């Protein structure tokens, strides 16, 4: 029982791992004994964080732009060249776009959908050989997709493609879980609420009081909050759990 939440010795790949929620999850894995690869679009940022996190364990930078199929295929190839198996894949890369409904552009739609939904599916597809090699009934491989509470409850800001993409990510999680459970690959989803990330930071600064007031716990999330859920979904503790979305949102999702 004491090792229920252990990820020691596992190999993890955290997409969007150079900042925000991805960084929080990567740090949680590293400090609990996993070997972690982080990937993001900006090489310098990714390299620098990997160097910093390596003070606490093993962290390797693999920067790729997952908004393109070339980036998806390049990352999968790079992982295959470095590892024989992959225990944990965290699909956390994300983009947002806000614009009034009468002005919302095709660019704002496609950019968000390509990164938030398309890349999740195709990166998982390309990494299936490594996930299959890691998977067994006693120790399943894990795919964790990071959606958003905005995929459960519509936001009050005009981020139409973002909320649609995160809702799509939740359904994609369920569909992948149904398909892959027979291969001992468990697919689950985390739906974060407000966290002090680069993406949400400006909104928290401009609407901080309103956000806190609308969050039942009256606070934003901490690194320990999101890392704790990720550790649960990556460890023996969740061997009987697949196809679910776990809100990590201070209670926002329950408001409907």
C-alpha positions as CSV (number, residue, x, y, z in Angstrom):
1,X,0.0,0.0,0.0
2,X,2.8,2.5,0.8
3,X,4.0,2.6,-2.9
4,X,0.5,3.1,-4.5
5,X,1.5,6.5,-5.9
6,X,5.0,5.7,-7.0
7,X,6.3,6.5,-10.5
8,X,9.9,5.7,-9.6
9,X,11.8,4.3,-12.6
10,X,9.1,5.2,-15.1
11,X,9.7,7.0,-18.4
12,X,7.4,10.0,-19.0
13,X,7.0,12.5,-21.8
14,X,5.3,15.7,-20.9
15,X,4.1,17.8,-23.9
16,X,4.0,21.5,-23.2
17,X,6.4,20.7,-20.3
18,X,8.5,23.9,-20.4
19,X,6.0,26.1,-18.5
20,X,2.7,26.3,-16.7
21,X,0.8,23.1,-15.9
22,X,3.2,21.0,-18.0
23,X,6.1,22.2,-15.9
24,X,4.2,21.5,-12.7
25,X,3.5,17.9,-13.8
26,X,7.0,17.3,-15.0
27,X,8.5,18.6,-11.8
28,X,6.1,16.3,-9.8
29,X,7.3,13.3,-11.8
30,X,11.0,14.1,-11.5
31,X,10.8,14.7,-7.8
32,X,9.1,11.3,-7.4
33,X,11.8,9.4,-9.3
34,X,10.6,9.3,-13.0
35,X,12.8,10.0,-16.0
36,X,11.1,12.8,-17.8
37,X,11.3,14.2,-21.3
38,X,9.7,17.7,-21.8
39,X,8.8,19.1,-25.2
40,X,7.6,22.5,-26.3
41,X,7.9,24.8,-29.3
42,X,10.6,27.1,-27.9
43,X,13.9,25.3,-27.8
44,X,15.8,27.8,-25.5
45,X,13.0,27.8,-22.9
46,X,12.7,24.0,-23.0
47,X,16.5,23.4,-22.8
48,X,16.8,25.9,-19.9
49,X,14.0,24.3,-17.8
50,X,15.3,20.8,-18.4
51,X,18.6,22.0,-17.1
52,X,16.9,23.4,-14.0
53,X,14.7,20.4,-13.3
54,X,17.7,18.1,-13.7
55,X,18.9,19.4,-10.3
56,X,16.2,17.2,-8.8
57,X,16.4,14.2,-11.1
58,X,16.6,13.3,-14.8
59,X,15.0,15.7,-17.3
60,X,15.7,15.8,-21.0
61,X,14.6,18.5,-23.5
62,X,13.1,17.5,-26.8
63,X,11.7,20.7,-28.4
64,X,9.2,20.3,-31.3
65,X,6.3,22.3,-32.7
66,X,3.3,20.0,-32.3
67,X,1.1,22.4,-34.2
68,X,2.3,20.6,-37.3
69,X,2.4,17.0,-38.4
70,X,6.2,17.3,-39.0
71,X,6.6,18.2,-35.4
72,X,4.5,15.3,-34.2
73,X,6.3,12.8,-36.3
74,X,9.7,14.4,-35.4
75,X,9.0,14.1,-31.7
76,X,7.8,10.5,-32.0
77,X,10.9,9.6,-34.0
78,X,13.2,11.3,-31.4
79,X,11.6,9.4,-28.5
80,X,11.9,6.1,-30.4
81,X,15.6,6.7,-30.9
82,X,16.1,7.3,-27.2
83,X,13.8,4.9,-25.4
84,X,12.6,1.3,-25.9
85,X,9.3,2.0,-24.0
86,X,7.2,4.9,-22.8
87,X,5.3,4.5,-19.5
88,X,3.5,7.8,-19.4
89,X,2.5,10.3,-22.1
90,X,1.0,13.6,-21.0
91,X,-0.6,15.5,-23.8
92,X,-0.6,19.1,-22.4
93,X,0.3,21.3,-25.3
94,X,-2.3,24.0,-25.7
95,X,-3.3,27.3,-27.4
96,X,-6.1,29.7,-26.8
97,X,-7.7,32.4,-29.0
98,X,-10.2,35.1,-27.9
99,X,-12.2,37.3,-30.3
100,X,-15.8,38.6,-30.6
101,X,-18.0,36.1,-32.3
102,X,-18.6,38.4,-35.3
103,X,-14.8,38.8,-35.8
104,X,-13.6,35.3,-34.9
105,X,-11.2,34.1,-37.6
106,X,-10.5,30.8,-39.3
107,X,-6.9,31.2,-38.2
108,X,-8.0,31.4,-34.6
109,X,-10.1,28.3,-35.0
110,X,-7.6,26.1,-36.9
111,X,-4.6,27.0,-34.7
112,X,-6.3,26.0,-31.5
113,X,-8.0,22.9,-32.9
114,X,-4.7,21.7,-34.5
115,X,-2.8,21.9,-31.3
116,X,-5.4,21.1,-28.7
117,X,-7.1,18.1,-30.4
118,X,-5.3,17.0,-33.6
119,X,-1.9,16.8,-32.0
120,X,-3.3,14.8,-29.1
121,X,-4.6,12.1,-31.3
122,X,-1.7,11.9,-33.7
123,X,1.1,12.0,-31.1
124,X,-0.7,9.3,-29.2
125,X,-1.0,7.3,-32.4
126,X,2.7,7.7,-33.3
127,X,3.8,6.7,-29.8
128,X,1.7,3.6,-29.5
129,X,4.6,1.3,-30.2
130,X,6.5,2.6,-27.2
131,X,3.4,2.6,-25.0
132,X,2.6,-1.0,-26.0
133,X,6.1,-2.1,-25.0
134,X,5.6,-0.5,-21.6
135,X,2.1,-1.9,-21.0
136,X,1.1,-5.0,-19.0
137,X,-2.0,-5.9,-17.0
138,X,0.0,-5.5,-13.8
139,X,1.5,-2.2,-14.8
140,X,-0.5,-0.4,-17.6
141,X,1.0,2.4,-19.7
142,X,-0.7,5.7,-19.3
143,X,-1.9,8.5,-21.5
144,X,-3.1,11.6,-19.7
145,X,-4.7,14.4,-21.8
146,X,-5.0,17.8,-20.3
147,X,-8.3,19.5,-21.2
148,X,-9.9,22.3,-19.2
149,X,-12.9,23.0,-17.0
150,X,-13.9,25.2,-20.0
151,X,-14.5,21.9,-21.9
152,X,-17.1,21.0,-19.2
153,X,-18.7,24.4,-18.5
154,X,-18.6,27.2,-21.2
155,X,-16.6,30.2,-20.2
156,X,-17.8,33.8,-20.0
157,X,-15.1,35.0,-22.4
158,X,-15.2,34.5,-26.2
159,X,-12.7,31.7,-26.6
160,X,-14.9,29.6,-28.9
161,X,-12.3,27.3,-30.4
162,X,-10.7,26.8,-27.0
163,X,-13.8,25.5,-25.2
164,X,-14.7,23.4,-28.2
165,X,-11.3,21.9,-28.4
166,X,-11.2,21.0,-24.8
167,X,-14.6,19.4,-24.9
168,X,-13.3,17.4,-27.9
169,X,-10.2,16.4,-25.9
170,X,-12.5,15.0,-23.2
171,X,-14.5,12.9,-25.7
172,X,-11.3,11.8,-27.5
173,X,-10.0,10.6,-24.1
174,X,-13.0,8.4,-23.7
175,X,-12.8,7.0,-27.2
176,X,-9.1,6.3,-27.0
177,X,-9.6,4.7,-23.6
178,X,-12.3,2.4,-25.0
179,X,-10.0,1.3,-27.9
180,X,-6.8,0.9,-25.9
181,X,-7.9,-0.7,-22.6
182,X,-7.6,-4.2,-24.0
183,X,-3.9,-3.4,-24.6
184,X,-3.3,-2.3,-21.0
185,X,-3.0,1.3,-22.0
186,X,-5.1,3.5,-19.7
187,X,-6.3,6.9,-21.1
188,X,-7.6,9.6,-18.7
189,X,-8.0,13.3,-18.7
190,X,-7.4,16.2,-16.3
191,X,-9.6,19.3,-16.5
192,X,-7.8,22.1,-14.8
193,X,-9.4,25.3,-13.6
194,X,-7.5,28.5,-12.9
195,X,-3.8,28.1,-12.3
196,X,-1.1,30.9,-12.3
197,X,0.2,30.0,-15.8
198,X,1.5,32.1,-18.6
199,X,-1.6,31.5,-20.6
200,X,-4.0,32.5,-17.8
201,X,-1.8,34.9,-16.0
202,X,-3.0,38.1,-17.7
203,X,-6.7,37.1,-17.1
204,X,-6.0,36.4,-13.4
205,X,-4.4,39.8,-13.2
206,X,-7.3,41.6,-14.8
207,X,-10.1,39.5,-13.4
208,X,-8.5,38.1,-10.3
209,X,-11.3,39.0,-7.8
210,X,-14.0,37.7,-10.1
211,X,-12.2,34.4,-10.7
212,X,-11.7,33.8,-7.0
213,X,-15.3,34.7,-6.3
214,X,-16.6,32.2,-8.9
215,X,-14.3,29.4,-7.7
216,X,-15.9,27.6,-4.7
217,X,-12.5,27.1,-3.0
218,X,-11.8,30.9,-3.5
219,X,-8.2,30.3,-4.7
220,X,-6.2,29.3,-7.8
221,X,-4.5,26.0,-8.1
222,X,-1.0,25.2,-6.9
223,X,1.7,23.0,-8.5
224,X,1.0,20.3,-5.8
225,X,-2.7,20.2,-6.8
226,X,-2.1,19.4,-10.4
227,X,1.0,17.2,-9.9
228,X,-1.0,15.1,-7.3
229,X,-3.7,14.3,-9.8
230,X,-1.1,13.4,-12.5
231,X,0.7,11.1,-10.0
232,X,-2.5,9.4,-9.2
233,X,-3.3,8.8,-12.9
234,X,0.2,7.5,-13.6
235,X,0.6,5.1,-10.7
236,X,-0.7,1.8,-9.3
237,X,-3.3,3.8,-7.5
238,X,-5.3,4.2,-10.7
239,X,-4.8,0.8,-12.3
240,X,-8.6,0.3,-12.4
241,X,-9.4,3.8,-13.8
242,X,-9.7,4.6,-17.4
243,X,-11.8,6.9,-19.7
244,X,-12.5,9.5,-16.9
245,X,-12.0,13.2,-16.7
246,X,-10.8,14.5,-13.3
247,X,-11.5,18.1,-12.7
248,X,-8.8,20.0,-10.8
249,X,-10.6,23.3,-10.5
250,X,-11.5,24.2,-7.0
251,X,-15.0,23.0,-7.5
252,X,-16.0,25.0,-10.7
253,X,-17.2,22.0,-12.6
254,X,-19.8,21.1,-10.1
255,X,-21.5,24.5,-10.6
256,X,-22.8,23.4,-14.0
